[in-house]
């Protein structure tokens, strides 16, 4: 077998546990998490689409974040759930590269969409009279498209780093999905430069964007603090939700990608948080922190239940 990048044709994923009973427990646990992710985000998408009052830039961006969250969760969850169910933990080289591509595509899209959402809140608070003119439909679609394209560019760089590396010896990945840090360390060549490139393209970029967003939201909160109005409380609640979601998305990623050449025991926990739990928690945070969405969802549920009762009554008659 030649010593090139295709010498290793498959990788073994050690997963979260080697114990069959624990694997069964984890299967049902993460199946619940994955199902909740779909349910919570679909409720947001459905609510925004069918409710005219929510046809505003902020909710359009929120619905798109829900789409990305479903996509991001699916990339890692389906393979992991299958491995836990079937007790098989192998993945081919090509599928491993494909999984990394989609992980960084969706992860990058989330990061840049959160930047767009911060810009949206800034304009809404600092230029409220011009908000709907500036953030018109064309601009919103363009910004969302830009977020996906930015995620694509980020992902292509990751793949460009990986496909040049030769894998000819170890094929054991100590994780439940393929990701750049673990895969780079399996390369049978000097990985000093690839790991530095990974840190620059992922870790430092995440850190820079995180602190820029943190400063931006601090400025926004300072701006709205003196104005004790209902609108101020709504803006405060929205910004708080954005900061919570931003922290959930950025902090675990920085923990993983900001440090080359080292593997910590907490890496798997951080991976579970940002790849499985965060897509589920995003929808919960935005729903619980946004009174308008909560009230709209309640009205829709009452409407559906009332409709079912009416149908049942007609059937009995």
C-alpha positions in Angstrom: 0.0 0.0 0.0 1.5 3.4 -1.0 2.3 6.0 1.5 -0.2 8.7 0.5 -3.4 10.2 1.8 -5.4 7.2 0.7 -3.2 4.6 2.5 -5.7 4.7 5.4 -9.1 3.9 3.9 -11.1 4.1 7.1 -11.0 5.4 10.6 -12.2 4.0 13.9 -14.2 6.3 16.1 -13.7 5.5 19.8 -16.9 7.4 20.6 -18.0 8.4 24.1 -17.9 4.9 25.6 -16.8 1.4 24.8 -19.3 -0.2 27.2 -22.3 -1.6 25.2 -24.8 -0.8 28.0 -23.6 2.8 28.3 -23.8 3.0 24.5 -27.4 1.9 24.6 -28.2 4.6 27.3 -26.3 7.2 25.2 -28.3 6.2 22.1 -31.6 7.0 23.8 -30.3 10.1 25.4 -28.9 11.6 22.2 -31.9 10.4 20.2 -34.0 12.6 22.6 -31.6 15.5 22.1 -31.7 15.2 18.3 -35.5 14.9 18.3 -35.8 17.9 20.5 -33.5 19.8 18.3 -35.7 19.1 15.3 -38.9 19.8 17.1 -37.8 23.1 18.7 -36.3 24.5 15.6 -39.2 23.4 13.3 -41.6 25.1 15.7 -39.6 28.4 15.3 -39.5 28.0 11.5 -43.2 27.1 11.2 -44.2 30.0 13.6 -42.2 32.6 11.7 -43.3 31.4 8.3 -47.1 31.4 9.0 -47.3 34.4 11.3 -47.5 37.8 9.4 -46.5 39.7 12.6 -43.2 37.9 12.6 -42.3 38.7 9.0 -39.5 41.0 10.2 -35.7 40.9 9.8 -35.0 39.7 13.3 -37.3 36.7 13.0 -36.3 36.0 9.4 -32.7 35.6 10.7 -33.9 33.6 13.7 -35.7 31.1 11.3 -32.5 30.8 9.3 -30.5 30.1 12.4 -33.0 27.3 13.2 -32.4 25.8 9.7 -28.6 25.8 10.3 -29.0 24.3 13.8 -31.0 21.4 12.3 -28.3 20.9 9.6 -25.4 21.2 12.1 -27.0 18.7 14.5 -27.8 16.2 11.7 -24.2 16.2 10.4 -22.9 14.7 13.7 -26.0 13.1 15.2 -27.0 10.6 12.5 -23.6 8.9 12.3 -23.2 8.9 16.1 -26.7 7.4 16.6 -26.1 4.7 14.0 -22.7 3.8 15.7 -24.4 3.6 19.1 -27.3 1.5 17.8 -25.2 -0.9 15.7 -22.1 -0.9 17.8 -20.0 -0.2 14.7 -17.6 2.7 14.9 -15.9 2.9 11.6 -16.0 5.7 8.9 -14.4 5.7 5.5 -11.7 8.3 4.6 -14.0 10.0 2.1 -17.0 10.2 4.5 -14.7 11.4 7.2 -13.5 14.3 5.0 -17.2 14.9 3.9 -18.3 15.1 7.6 -15.6 17.6 8.4 -16.6 19.7 5.4 -20.2 19.9 6.5 -19.4 20.4 10.2 -17.3 23.5 9.3 -19.8 24.6 6.7 -22.7 24.7 9.1 -20.5 25.8 12.0 -19.0 28.7 10.0 -22.5 29.7 8.8 -23.7 29.8 12.4 -20.8 32.1 13.4 -21.3 34.5 10.6 -25.1 34.5 11.0 -24.6 35.5 14.6 -22.5 38.4 13.4 -25.4 39.4 11.1 -27.9 39.1 14.0 -25.7 41.4 16.1 -25.6 43.9 13.2 -29.4 43.6 13.0 -29.8 44.4 16.7 -27.4 47.3 16.4 -29.4 48.9 13.6 -32.7 48.2 15.3 -31.6 50.1 18.4 -29.5 52.9 17.0 -31.6 53.6 13.8 -35.1 52.4 14.7 -36.8 54.7 12.2 -34.7 53.4 9.3 -34.5 49.8 10.5 -37.0 48.3 8.0 -35.5 50.3 5.1 -31.9 49.3 5.9 -32.8 45.7 6.7 -35.1 45.1 3.8 -35.8 41.7 2.3 -33.1 41.8 -0.3 -30.5 42.8 2.3 -31.6 40.0 4.7 -31.4 37.4 1.9 -28.0 38.7 0.9 -26.7 38.6 4.4 -27.9 35.0 5.0 -26.4 34.0 1.7 -23.2 35.7 2.7 -23.2 33.7 6.0 -23.4 30.4 4.1 -20.7 31.4 1.6 -18.4 32.5 4.5 -19.0 29.1 6.1 -18.2 27.4 2.7 -15.0 29.4 2.4 -14.0 28.5 5.9 -14.7 24.8 5.4 -12.8 24.7 2.1 -9.7 26.0 3.8 -10.1 23.2 6.4 -10.4 20.5 3.8 -7.5 22.0 1.8 -5.3 21.6 4.8 -6.4 18.0 5.4 -6.3 16.4 1.9 -2.7 17.2 1.5 -1.7 15.2 4.6 -0.6 11.5 4.3 -2.4 9.0 6.6 -0.4 5.8 6.7 -0.3 4.4 10.2 -2.8 5.0 13.0 -6.4 5.3 12.1 -8.0 5.6 15.6 -9.9 8.9 16.3 -10.6 9.5 20.0 -14.0 11.2 19.3 -17.5 10.4 18.2 -17.2 12.2 14.8 -14.4 13.3 12.5 -13.0 16.7 13.1 -9.8 18.6 12.1 -7.8 18.6 15.3 -7.9 14.8 15.9 -7.4 14.0 12.2 -4.4 16.2 11.8 -2.6 14.5 14.6 -3.0 11.1 12.8 -1.0 12.3 9.8 2.4 10.5 9.4 4.2 13.8 8.7 5.2 16.9 10.6 1.9 18.7 11.5 3.4 21.9 13.0 2.3 24.1 10.0 -1.1 22.4 9.5 -2.0 22.8 13.2 -1.0 26.5 13.2 -3.1 27.0 10.0 -6.0 25.3 11.8 -5.7 27.6 14.8 -5.6 30.7 12.6 -8.6 29.6 10.5 -10.7 28.4 13.3 -9.5 29.3 16.8 -8.2 32.8 16.4 -11.0 33.7 14.0 -13.6 32.5 16.6 -11.9 34.4 19.4 -11.6 37.6 17.4 -15.3 37.5 16.3 -16.4 36.6 19.8 -14.7 39.6 21.4 -16.0 41.9 18.7 -19.5 40.7 19.3 -19.1 40.9 23.0 -18.0 44.6 22.7 -20.8 45.3 20.3 -23.5 43.9 22.7 -21.9 45.8 25.6 -22.3 49.0 23.6 -25.9 48.2 22.8 -26.7 47.4 26.4 -25.1 50.7 27.5 -27.2 52.5 24.9 -30.6 51.0 26.1 -29.8 51.1 29.8 -31.0 54.8 30.5 -34.3 54.2 28.7 -36.7 52.5 31.1 -39.5 51.6 28.7 -41.2 48.4 27.5 -39.2 48.6 24.3 -36.0 48.7 26.4 -37.0 45.6 28.3 -37.7 43.8 25.1 -34.4 44.9 23.6 -32.6 43.8 26.8 -34.2 40.4 26.7 -33.4 39.9 23.0 -29.7 41.0 23.5 -29.4 38.7 26.5 -30.6 35.8 24.5 -28.1 36.6 21.7 -25.2 36.8 24.2 -26.2 33.4 25.7 -26.5 31.8 22.3 -23.2 33.4 21.1 -21.4 32.1 24.2 -22.7 28.6 23.7 -21.5 28.6 20.1 -18.2 30.3 20.6 -16.7 29.2 23.9 -16.6 25.4 23.3 -15.3 26.0 19.8 -12.5 28.3 21.1 -11.6 25.6 23.7 -11.2 23.0 20.9 -9.6 25.1 18.1 -7.5 27.7 20.0 -4.7 25.3 21.1 -2.6 23.2 18.7 -0.5 20.2 19.7 -2.6 19.2 22.8 -5.5 16.9 23.6 -7.4 17.5 26.8 -9.9 15.0 28.5 -12.6 17.8 28.3 -12.4 17.8 24.5 -15.3 15.3 24.1 -17.5 17.3 26.5 -16.8 20.5 24.5 -17.6 18.6 21.3 -20.9 17.3 22.7 -21.8 20.8 23.8 -21.2 22.7 20.5 -22.2 19.9 18.1 -25.2 18.3 19.8 -26.5 20.4 22.7 -26.1 23.9 21.4 -28.3 23.5 18.3 -31.1 22.3 20.7 -30.5 25.0 23.3 -30.4 27.8 20.7 -34.1 27.3 20.0 -35.0 27.0 23.6 -33.2 30.2 24.6 -34.7 32.3 21.8 -38.2 31.0 22.5 -38.0 31.4 26.3 -36.4 34.9 26.1 -38.7 36.2 23.4 -42.2 37.1 24.6 -43.6 37.6 21.1 -42.6 34.2 19.9 -43.8 32.5 23.1 -47.2 34.2 22.8 -47.5 33.4 19.1 -46.6 29.7 19.7 -49.3 29.5 22.5 -51.9 31.0 20.2 -51.0 28.6 17.5 -51.3 25.6 19.9 -54.6 26.8 21.2 -55.8 27.3 17.6 -54.8 23.8 16.7 -56.3 22.2 19.8 -59.6 24.2 19.2 -59.7 23.1 15.6 -59.3 19.4 16.7 -62.0 19.7 19.3 -64.3 21.3 16.7 -63.6 18.4 14.3 -64.2 15.8 17.0 -67.5 17.5 17.9 -68.6 17.4 14.2 -67.7 13.8 13.9 -69.7 12.9 17.0 -72.7 14.7 15.6 
